[in-house]
Amino acid sequence: MFHAQGQYAQALAHYQQALAIAREVGDRAGEGVTLGNLGVIFEAQGQDAQALDYYQQAITALETLRTNARLEGFKTSLASQNAPVYQRAIALSVRLGKQEEAFALSERARARTFLDQLGNAPLAVPTGSAPQLIAQEQRLRQQLAALEQSLREAAAHRVAPGAPDPLPDLIAQRDALQQEYTALLTQLRLSNPEYASLVSIEPLSLPQVQALLDADTTLLAYFVTEEVTLAFVITRATFSTVKLPVSAEELRNAIVAFRSFDTLDDPRPAELDRLADWLLDPLADQLTTPVVHIVPHEALHYLPFAALPLGERLFGEAHTLFHVPSASVLPFILAKRKGEASRLLALAQGQLPGLPPLPYVDAEVKAIKRLYPTDAFTGPATTEQALRDHAAGAGMVHLAAHGELNTVAPLFSRILLAPGGEADGALEVHEVYGVALEKANLVVLSACQTQLGAHSRGDDLVGLNRAFIYAGAPTVVASLWNVNDEATSKLMTAFYQELRAGKGKAEALQAAQATLRADARYAHPYYWAGFVLTGDPGPVTAPAMTMPIRPNWRGWPWWLILPVILLVLIIVALWWGLKPRQTVSGKPASEGDQ
């Protein structure tokens, strides 16, 4: 109350008293929250140094809670609750000129649950203990499979006019069972004594990140706050922080407007120009390497960076791009690198009851099969069991099918394969964790919205993309939206052709996107920019590309711009006055010529 009314002295006394009580009773959560509130009070009074000190103390207290937590869901929940104090500390660090400290805090604030997952050995759901829980898990799985079958059958049949539609009730039943199954998985994990040995992985420092970058790579890490967006631009030898004058709401609105795809006529949508003005133009002179490693944040996870204009070209033309959830996951992703992939596993499923057909997925797999030795499955043979039986020996895995995003129960986001045996055909996130990918150097999810997932304020995404990385793949190519079937088939065919020709993974995707973009039918980013590469980009052979940079006059004072313009005009006038006149023949005119 005192805080909201601007009565800072009374608020400070109240918070100091609450802090003493929290420390006395060992309430680390209450201590962290109170320390953060004290930081807010000092910042409101312009005492930035004291405010930052309290924010740092709050983060230390809250990190202790996160470190002691064993379950991913609880860690993610904690990170979401603590996001505001990280945002305030990062923005304040930049304001105080503590750029390196701001970057370190940004790494502490993003994708920490995923970092812990990668940094610890995978733990399987225990099968020898907790027999009652195991039996319950099997029962729920069977019930879910039966419900999915009923849903497909109901979706495939039209309801007679006036008759009750069974779909809403079936969907509600399925959603409730999925929530119950998610809670059961938590209980099963807690029954595994190995969970007590899990450790919290420390994010990398700036020098450690720089040591991972080669001379041809720039790391571009964004951090979005409510008022401004920060960009950390890092190479092996340089580091800078750029404050971008765009708020979280402005970014969200522009990205949502672009992704509405109201019209597909303009190959350069105005929303992307606006986003490039905010996100790239202020950094253009620092993006000089051929490869740019992007660490998105908040709404930027939904943005196709390759389609952003940069000068007269596109960002994805001028640079080979790849994404990672945080700079700190790089060592774990690079450790998953395998030798050159030879054999490929491809599964195509485009005909399922109740879903629109995907007529091009079979042709997509046939085209790939002509390029690589391939175990290919189409139609009814495209089952979960086929994936499990052949994934362990595959250097590349390609899945072309329907994808479904589930933000309510994110462990049930899925790729829809054919039912067979005991499996319902829905390859869900929690099942991907157990797929053997010992030899896989690349997984391609040629389906809708496979790059996305349930997004927390701590910047963790629970979805198919990160599940396949956790399962062992160093590189995943996945989609940002509901992609077009025909265009995707052409893009994937071009992608594998470029791979076969010797290009690295990220460079092959860049070239395939250029091929599709050159066709006037697919010039709009909706057709070619929906797929992004996360993880290891592979080798890049293209030299650094120079390009004209759009001048940014907005930050120049008017009293400096006017003299520059006047000087240019004087030089042009002098040059024109001294220039010899030309006759029609092109010879200089003499004094006698008219």
Secondary structure, DSSP 8 states (H G I E B T S, - for coil): -TTTTT-HHHHHHHHHHHHHHHHHHT-HHHHHHHHHHHHHHHHHTT-HHHHHHHHHHHHHHHHHHHHH--SHHHHHHHHHHHHHHHHHHHHHHHHTT-HHHHHHHHHHTSSHHHHHHHHS------SSS-HHHHHHHHHHHHHHHHHHHHHHHHHHS---TTS--SHHHHHHHHHHHHHHHHHHHHHHHHT-GGGGG--------HHHHHHH--TTEEEEEEEE-SS-EEEEEE-SS-EEEEEE---HHHHHHHHHHHHT---SS-SS-HHHHHHHHHHTGGGGGG--SSEEEEE--GGGGG--GGGSEETTEEHHHHSEEEE-S-GGGHHHHHTT--S----EEEEE----TTS---TTHHHHHHHHHTTS-EEEEEGGG-BHHHHHHHHTT-SEEEEESEEE--SSSGGG-EEE-B-BTTB-SEEEHHHHTT---SS-SEEEEESTTTT-EEE-TT--EEEHHHHHHHHT-SEEEEESS---HHHHHHHHHHHHHHHHTT--HHHHHHHHHHHHHTSGGG-SHHHHSSEEEEE------S-----------TTS-HHHHHHHHHHHHHHHHHHHHHS--B-TTS-B--TT--
